[in-house]
Amino acid sequence: MQEILIKDLKDLDEFAKSFAQRLKGDEIILLEGDLGAGKTTFTKFLLKYLGVKEDVTSPTFGIMNEYEGRDFNIYHIDMYRIDKFDLSDIIGKGLIIIEWPKEKIEYNNVYSIKIEPLENDERLFIVKGE
């Protein structure tokens, strides 16, 4: 487990850059945190470092957004309004990022990132996994 204190957007950008360097394209990232915690903002910064050129938006209404990264595809899923999502068609075909995960996912390369808002707009990122 790793805990990272994020004081501002510059810190978030630096964390996203270093985290992106870990990724090979076959991982699942589970993002947990309250509304407004920064799940989508972190995803935007992360995808920038993975070579995504298009605007990264929340998949809340479309359930899943797909992006083409420099080295692999990225599937950004929001499970806030749904109970289950069948990953069988996309698992192993690129990076999968799930906001509001509802169930434990059995897979080798899973990162769990919990974002806890603190005072003064700071955030604590708790990273578990690889």
Contacts in CASP RR format, 6 or more apart in sequence:
PFRMAT RR
TARGET T0000
AUTHOR 0000-0000-0000
METHOD contacts of the structure
MODEL  1
MQEILIKDLKDLDEFAKSFAQRLKGDEIILLEGDLGAGKTTFTKFLLKYL
GVKEDVTSPTFGIMNEYEGRDFNIYHIDMYRIDKFDLSDIIGKGLIIIEW
PKEKIEYNNVYSIKIEPLENDERLFIVKGE
1 126 0 8 1.000
1 127 0 8 1.000
1 128 0 8 1.000
1 129 0 8 1.000
2 126 0 8 1.000
2 127 0 8 1.000
2 128 0 8 1.000
3 124 0 8 1.000
3 125 0 8 1.000
3 126 0 8 1.000
3 127 0 8 1.000
4 15 0 8 1.000
4 124 0 8 1.000
4 125 0 8 1.000
4 127 0 8 1.000
5 11 0 8 1.000
5 118 0 8 1.000
5 122 0 8 1.000
5 123 0 8 1.000
5 124 0 8 1.000
5 125 0 8 1.000
6 12 0 8 1.000
6 15 0 8 1.000
6 122 0 8 1.000
6 123 0 8 1.000
6 124 0 8 1.000
6 125 0 8 1.000
7 120 0 8 1.000
7 122 0 8 1.000
8 121 0 8 1.000
8 122 0 8 1.000
9 41 0 8 1.000
12 41 0 8 1.000
12 42 0 8 1.000
12 45 0 8 1.000
12 123 0 8 1.000
13 45 0 8 1.000
15 42 0 8 1.000
15 45 0 8 1.000
15 125 0 8 1.000
16 42 0 8 1.000
16 45 0 8 1.000
16 46 0 8 1.000
16 48 0 8 1.000
16 49 0 8 1.000
17 45 0 8 1.000
17 49 0 8 1.000
19 46 0 8 1.000
19 127 0 8 1.000
20 46 0 8 1.000
20 49 0 8 1.000
20 50 0 8 1.000
21 49 0 8 1.000
22 130 0 8 1.000
23 50 0 8 1.000
23 95 0 8 1.000
24 72 0 8 1.000
24 109 0 8 1.000
25 71 0 8 1.000
25 72 0 8 1.000
25 92 0 8 1.000
25 94 0 8 1.000
25 95 0 8 1.000
26 72 0 8 1.000
26 92 0 8 1.000
26 94 0 8 1.000
26 95 0 8 1.000
26 109 0 8 1.000
27 95 0 8 1.000
27 96 0 8 1.000
27 109 0 8 1.000
27 110 0 8 1.000
27 111 0 8 1.000
27 130 0 8 1.000
28 87 0 8 1.000
28 91 0 8 1.000
28 95 0 8 1.000
28 96 0 8 1.000
28 97 0 8 1.000
28 98 0 8 1.000
28 105 0 8 1.000
28 107 0 8 1.000
28 109 0 8 1.000
28 110 0 8 1.000
28 111 0 8 1.000
29 95 0 8 1.000
29 96 0 8 1.000
29 97 0 8 1.000
29 98 0 8 1.000
29 110 0 8 1.000
29 111 0 8 1.000
29 112 0 8 1.000
29 113 0 8 1.000
30 98 0 8 1.000
30 101 0 8 1.000
30 105 0 8 1.000
30 110 0 8 1.000
30 111 0 8 1.000
30 112 0 8 1.000
30 113 0 8 1.000
31 39 0 8 1.000
31 42 0 8 1.000
31 43 0 8 1.000
31 97 0 8 1.000
31 98 0 8 1.000
31 99 0 8 1.000
31 100 0 8 1.000
31 101 0 8 1.000
31 113 0 8 1.000
31 115 0 8 1.000
32 39 0 8 1.000
32 100 0 8 1.000
32 101 0 8 1.000
32 112 0 8 1.000
32 113 0 8 1.000
32 114 0 8 1.000
32 115 0 8 1.000
33 39 0 8 1.000
33 114 0 8 1.000
33 115 0 8 1.000
33 116 0 8 1.000
34 117 0 8 1.000
36 117 0 8 1.000
37 115 0 8 1.000
37 116 0 8 1.000
37 117 0 8 1.000
37 123 0 8 1.000
38 115 0 8 1.000
38 123 0 8 1.000
39 99 0 8 1.000
39 100 0 8 1.000
39 115 0 8 1.000
40 56 0 8 1.000
40 57 0 8 1.000
40 58 0 8 1.000
40 99 0 8 1.000
42 113 0 8 1.000
42 115 0 8 1.000
42 125 0 8 1.000
43 56 0 8 1.000
43 76 0 8 1.000
43 97 0 8 1.000
43 99 0 8 1.000
44 56 0 8 1.000
46 97 0 8 1.000
47 56 0 8 1.000
47 67 0 8 1.000
47 69 0 8 1.000
47 74 0 8 1.000
47 76 0 8 1.000
48 56 0 8 1.000
50 69 0 8 1.000
50 70 0 8 1.000
50 71 0 8 1.000
50 72 0 8 1.000
50 74 0 8 1.000
50 95 0 8 1.000
51 69 0 8 1.000
51 70 0 8 1.000
52 67 0 8 1.000
52 68 0 8 1.000
52 69 0 8 1.000
52 74 0 8 1.000
54 67 0 8 1.000
56 65 0 8 1.000
56 67 0 8 1.000
56 76 0 8 1.000
57 65 0 8 1.000
58 78 0 8 1.000
58 99 0 8 1.000
59 65 0 8 1.000
59 76 0 8 1.000
59 77 0 8 1.000
59 78 0 8 1.000
59 99 0 8 1.000
60 78 0 8 1.000
60 80 0 8 1.000
60 81 0 8 1.000
62 78 0 8 1.000
63 77 0 8 1.000
63 78 0 8 1.000
63 79 0 8 1.000
63 81 0 8 1.000
63 82 0 8 1.000
63 85 0 8 1.000
64 75 0 8 1.000
64 76 0 8 1.000
64 77 0 8 1.000
64 78 0 8 1.000
64 85 0 8 1.000
65 75 0 8 1.000
65 76 0 8 1.000
66 73 0 8 1.000
66 74 0 8 1.000
66 75 0 8 1.000
66 76 0 8 1.000
67 73 0 8 1.000
67 74 0 8 1.000
67 76 0 8 1.000
68 74 0 8 1.000
72 94 0 8 1.000
72 95 0 8 1.000
73 93 0 8 1.000
73 94 0 8 1.000
73 95 0 8 1.000
74 94 0 8 1.000
74 95 0 8 1.000
74 96 0 8 1.000
74 97 0 8 1.000
75 90 0 8 1.000
75 94 0 8 1.000
75 95 0 8 1.000
75 96 0 8 1.000
75 97 0 8 1.000
76 97 0 8 1.000
76 99 0 8 1.000
77 85 0 8 1.000
77 96 0 8 1.000
77 97 0 8 1.000
77 98 0 8 1.000
77 99 0 8 1.000
78 98 0 8 1.000
78 99 0 8 1.000
78 100 0 8 1.000
79 85 0 8 1.000
79 98 0 8 1.000
79 99 0 8 1.000
79 100 0 8 1.000
79 101 0 8 1.000
79 102 0 8 1.000
80 99 0 8 1.000
80 100 0 8 1.000
82 102 0 8 1.000
83 102 0 8 1.000
84 102 0 8 1.000
84 103 0 8 1.000
85 98 0 8 1.000
87 96 0 8 1.000
87 105 0 8 1.000
90 96 0 8 1.000
91 107 0 8 1.000
98 105 0 8 1.000
109 130 0 8 1.000
110 129 0 8 1.000
110 130 0 8 1.000
111 127 0 8 1.000
111 128 0 8 1.000
111 129 0 8 1.000
111 130 0 8 1.000
112 127 0 8 1.000
112 128 0 8 1.000
112 129 0 8 1.000
113 125 0 8 1.000
113 126 0 8 1.000
113 127 0 8 1.000
113 128 0 8 1.000
114 125 0 8 1.000
114 126 0 8 1.000
115 123 0 8 1.000
115 124 0 8 1.000
115 125 0 8 1.000
115 126 0 8 1.000
116 123 0 8 1.000
116 124 0 8 1.000
116 126 0 8 1.000
117 123 0 8 1.000
118 124 0 8 1.000
END
